[in-house]
Amino acid sequence: METKLAKIAQVAKERPKEQFTSLAHLISLDMLLKCHRELSSNKAPGIDAITKARYEEKSRKTSRDFMKG
């Protein structure tokens, strides 16, 4: 998974005008949760006023809901 994302990042960097039609097939629940864990805890809440800690409490359900669309 990360290899595919790294390749896309490389292409985007080398060819800034490149257009990607869909990246949804590269997103998984595990990847979303991993990215969340890597976020810094001392940042401001998002526009929805949810902090990282609060999101983490509900992360499994929230992430599953997100993946359903």
C-alpha positions as CSV (number, residue, x, y, z in Angstrom):
1,M,0.0,0.0,0.0
2,E,2.6,2.5,1.0
3,T,4.6,1.7,-2.0
4,K,1.7,2.7,-4.3
5,L,1.2,5.9,-2.4
6,A,4.9,6.7,-2.5
7,K,4.8,6.2,-6.3
8,I,1.9,8.6,-6.6
9,A,3.6,11.2,-4.4
10,Q,6.7,10.9,-6.6
11,V,4.7,11.3,-9.8
12,A,2.9,14.3,-8.3
13,K,6.1,15.9,-7.3
14,E,7.8,15.3,-10.7
15,R,4.8,16.2,-12.8
16,P,2.7,18.8,-10.9
17,K,0.2,19.1,-13.7
18,E,-0.5,15.4,-13.7
19,Q,-4.2,14.6,-13.0
20,F,-5.2,11.6,-11.0
21,T,-8.7,10.3,-11.8
22,S,-9.2,8.2,-8.6
23,L,-7.2,7.4,-5.6
24,A,-10.1,5.9,-3.5
25,H,-9.0,2.3,-4.2
26,L,-5.7,3.1,-2.2
27,I,-7.6,4.1,1.0
28,S,-8.2,1.5,3.6
29,L,-9.5,1.5,7.2
30,D,-6.0,0.4,8.4
31,M,-4.3,3.2,6.5
32,L,-6.7,5.8,7.9
33,L,-6.2,4.7,11.4
34,K,-2.4,4.6,10.9
35,C,-2.4,8.1,9.6
36,H,-4.5,9.2,12.5
37,R,-2.0,7.7,15.0
38,E,0.8,9.6,13.3
39,L,-0.8,13.0,13.7
40,S,0.6,15.3,16.3
41,S,-1.6,15.5,19.5
42,N,-0.8,19.2,20.1
43,K,-2.6,20.7,17.1
44,A,-5.8,22.7,17.1
45,P,-9.1,20.9,16.6
46,G,-10.5,20.7,13.1
47,I,-13.3,22.8,11.7
48,D,-15.7,20.5,13.4
49,A,-14.1,21.2,16.8
50,I,-13.2,17.6,17.3
51,T,-9.8,17.1,18.9
52,K,-7.5,14.2,18.1
53,A,-8.2,12.6,21.5
54,R,-12.0,12.9,21.0
55,Y,-11.7,11.5,17.5
56,E,-9.6,8.6,18.8
57,E,-12.4,7.6,21.2
58,K,-14.7,7.2,18.3
59,S,-12.1,6.4,15.6
60,R,-13.1,2.8,14.8
61,K,-16.8,3.7,14.2
62,T,-16.0,7.0,12.5
63,S,-13.5,5.4,10.2
64,R,-15.8,2.5,9.3
65,D,-18.6,5.1,8.5
66,F,-16.2,7.0,6.4
67,M,-15.2,3.9,4.4
68,K,-18.9,3.1,3.7
69,G,-19.2,6.5,2.0
